[in-house]
Amino acid sequence: LQQSIASDEYKTYDQRLVALREFGRIQAQLINAEARKQLLTPGQTPSQIRLIEAERSSAILQARRDTEKQIEELTRTYQQRELAAQVEISRITIQMISDRNQRIAENEEVSVTARLEANKKYFDAQKALIVAQTEFELQNKTLLESERKAIQEKSNADLLNLQIDFLKKSQDINTAALDRSMQDTIRMNSTRVNKQLAGL
């Protein structure tokens, strides 16, 4: 029963931890009971008794090691899942902020200053997402060095592409504003010239 609780992912961490400890305690009791039974067998020689005691001690030590290893694995898995959930919550929040700023940056009815500021906030949010994802992936202790390098290189490439996109978008916003300003100036000059011609 304790082992089934310990391996049941629908149970809480604390329930599974208690079950693992209880399972380890029960194993030690069973080992001790078996050793006592053997010791009570008539006709045991001193060397046989020493052997039974040594086997008992060894079995209890191994059971404790196994239990501690299972507890460590449970704790590690729980911490990884908790961290993954926190990263996902942060990712969703940052993505919402990023999306809002992207909409502002693309809205030509908004002032140039506001669009450029929104584009910078979008860049910062996307950068934070890339960095957070990279840090999360690199926390995996089982990664090979080549896998770590691949994750880091992908992150660097993503950051570089993001920076290029940011600069291009900023330039597009400035160019569009300059074009609009020039068109407004030409329109105003044209209107002024037309008025002057009409006055002749």
C-alpha positions as CSV (number, residue, x, y, z in Angstrom):
1,L,0.0,0.0,0.0
2,Q,2.7,2.5,1.0
3,Q,4.7,1.8,-2.2
4,S,1.5,2.4,-4.4
5,I,0.9,5.7,-2.6
6,A,4.6,6.7,-3.1
7,S,4.4,6.0,-6.8
8,D,0.9,7.7,-7.3
9,E,1.5,11.0,-9.0
10,Y,-2.0,12.1,-8.0
11,K,-1.0,12.2,-4.4
12,T,0.7,15.2,-2.9
13,Y,4.4,15.5,-2.4
14,D,4.0,15.2,1.4
15,Q,1.7,12.1,1.1
16,R,4.2,10.4,-1.1
17,L,7.1,11.4,1.1
18,V,5.4,9.9,4.2
19,A,4.5,6.8,2.3
20,L,8.2,6.3,1.2
21,R,9.4,6.7,4.7
22,E,6.8,4.3,6.0
23,F,7.7,1.8,3.3
24,G,11.4,2.0,4.4
25,R,10.4,1.5,8.0
26,I,8.3,-1.6,7.1
27,Q,11.1,-3.0,5.1
28,A,13.5,-2.7,8.1
29,Q,10.9,-4.4,10.3
30,L,10.6,-7.3,7.8
31,I,14.3,-7.7,7.6
32,N,14.6,-7.7,11.4
33,A,11.8,-10.2,11.7
34,E,13.4,-12.5,9.2
35,A,16.8,-12.3,11.0
36,R,15.1,-13.0,14.4
37,K,13.4,-16.0,12.9
38,Q,16.7,-17.4,11.6
39,L,18.4,-16.7,14.9
40,L,15.8,-18.7,16.7
41,T,16.4,-21.8,14.6
42,P,18.0,-24.3,17.0
43,G,21.6,-25.4,16.4
44,Q,23.0,-22.2,15.0
45,T,26.8,-21.9,15.4
46,P,28.4,-18.7,16.4
47,S,29.7,-18.1,12.9
48,Q,26.2,-18.7,11.5
49,I,24.8,-16.2,14.0
50,R,27.5,-13.6,13.0
51,L,26.6,-14.2,9.3
52,I,22.9,-13.7,10.0
53,E,23.6,-10.5,11.9
54,A,25.9,-9.2,9.1
55,E,23.3,-10.0,6.4
56,R,20.6,-8.3,8.5
57,S,22.8,-5.2,8.9
58,S,23.7,-5.1,5.3
59,A,20.1,-5.5,4.2
60,I,18.9,-2.8,6.5
61,L,21.6,-0.4,5.3
62,Q,20.7,-1.2,1.6
63,A,17.0,-0.6,2.4
64,R,17.8,2.8,3.9
65,R,19.9,3.7,0.9
66,D,17.1,2.7,-1.4
67,T,14.6,4.7,0.5
68,E,16.8,7.8,0.6
69,K,17.5,7.5,-3.1
70,Q,13.7,7.3,-3.8
71,I,13.1,10.3,-1.5
72,E,15.9,12.3,-3.3
73,E,14.3,11.3,-6.7
74,L,10.8,12.3,-5.5
75,T,12.1,15.6,-4.2
76,R,14.1,16.4,-7.4
77,T,11.1,15.5,-9.6
78,Y,8.8,17.6,-7.5
79,Q,11.2,20.6,-7.6
80,Q,11.6,20.3,-11.4
81,R,7.8,20.2,-11.8
82,E,7.3,23.2,-9.5
83,L,10.0,25.1,-11.4
84,A,8.5,24.2,-14.7
85,A,5.1,25.5,-13.5
86,Q,6.6,28.7,-12.3
87,V,8.4,29.2,-15.6
88,E,5.2,28.6,-17.5
89,I,3.2,31.1,-15.3
90,S,5.9,33.7,-15.9
91,R,6.0,32.9,-19.6
92,I,2.3,33.5,-19.9
93,T,2.4,36.8,-18.0
94,I,5.4,38.0,-20.0
95,Q,3.8,36.9,-23.3
96,M,0.7,38.9,-22.5
97,I,2.7,42.0,-21.9
98,S,4.7,41.3,-25.0
99,D,1.6,40.9,-27.2
100,R,0.1,44.1,-25.8
101,N,3.2,46.1,-26.6
102,Q,3.5,44.5,-30.1
103,R,-0.1,45.7,-30.9
104,I,0.8,49.2,-29.8
105,A,4.1,49.2,-31.8
106,E,2.1,48.1,-34.9
107,N,-0.6,50.7,-34.5
108,E,0.1,53.6,-36.9
109,E,-2.5,55.8,-35.1
110,V,-0.4,55.9,-32.0
111,S,2.4,58.5,-31.6
112,V,5.9,57.5,-32.8
113,T,7.3,57.9,-29.3
114,A,4.7,55.5,-27.9
115,R,5.3,53.0,-30.7
116,L,9.1,53.0,-30.3
117,E,8.6,52.7,-26.5
118,A,6.2,49.8,-27.0
119,N,8.6,48.1,-29.4
120,K,11.4,48.4,-26.8
121,K,9.1,46.8,-24.2
122,Y,8.2,44.1,-26.6
123,F,11.9,43.4,-27.2
124,D,12.7,43.3,-23.5
125,A,9.8,40.9,-22.8
126,Q,10.8,38.6,-25.6
127,K,14.4,38.7,-24.4
128,A,13.3,37.8,-20.9
129,L,11.3,34.8,-22.3
130,I,14.4,33.5,-24.2
131,V,16.7,33.9,-21.2
132,A,14.2,32.3,-18.8
133,Q,13.6,29.3,-21.1
134,T,17.4,28.9,-21.6
135,E,18.1,29.0,-17.8
136,F,15.3,26.5,-17.2
137,E,16.6,24.0,-19.8
138,L,20.2,24.4,-18.5
139,Q,19.2,23.4,-15.0
140,N,18.7,19.8,-16.1
141,K,21.6,18.0,-14.4
142,T,21.5,15.1,-16.9
143,L,22.4,17.2,-20.0
144,L,25.5,16.3,-21.9
145,E,28.0,19.0,-22.5
146,S,27.1,19.0,-26.2
147,E,23.4,19.4,-25.3
148,R,24.3,22.4,-23.1
149,K,26.2,23.9,-25.9
150,A,23.4,23.4,-28.3
151,I,20.9,25.0,-25.9
152,Q,23.2,28.0,-25.4
153,E,23.9,28.4,-29.1
154,K,20.1,28.3,-29.9
155,S,19.5,30.9,-27.2
156,N,22.3,33.2,-28.7
157,A,20.8,32.8,-32.2
158,D,17.3,33.6,-30.9
159,L,18.6,36.7,-29.1
160,L,20.5,37.8,-32.2
161,N,17.4,37.4,-34.4
162,L,15.3,39.2,-31.8
163,Q,17.7,42.1,-31.8
164,I,17.7,42.3,-35.6
165,D,13.9,42.2,-35.6
166,F,13.8,45.0,-32.9
167,L,16.2,47.2,-34.9
168,K,14.3,46.6,-38.2
169,K,10.9,47.4,-36.5
170,S,12.3,50.5,-34.9
171,Q,13.7,51.7,-38.3
172,D,10.3,50.9,-39.9
173,I,8.5,53.0,-37.3
174,N,10.9,55.9,-37.8
175,T,10.7,55.6,-41.6
176,A,6.9,55.5,-41.5
177,A,6.8,58.6,-39.2
178,L,9.3,60.4,-41.5
179,D,7.3,59.6,-44.6
180,R,4.1,60.8,-42.9
181,S,5.8,64.0,-41.7
182,M,7.1,64.6,-45.3
183,Q,3.7,64.0,-46.8
184,D,2.2,66.4,-44.2
185,T,4.8,69.0,-45.1
186,I,4.2,68.6,-48.8
187,R,0.5,68.8,-48.3
188,M,0.8,72.0,-46.2
189,N,3.2,73.6,-48.8
190,S,0.9,72.6,-51.6
191,T,-2.1,74.1,-49.8
192,R,-0.1,77.3,-49.1
193,V,1.0,77.6,-52.7
194,N,-2.6,77.0,-53.9
195,K,-3.9,79.8,-51.7
196,Q,-1.2,82.1,-52.9
197,L,-2.0,81.3,-56.5
198,A,-5.7,81.8,-55.9
199,G,-4.9,85.3,-54.4
200,L,-3.2,86.4,-57.7
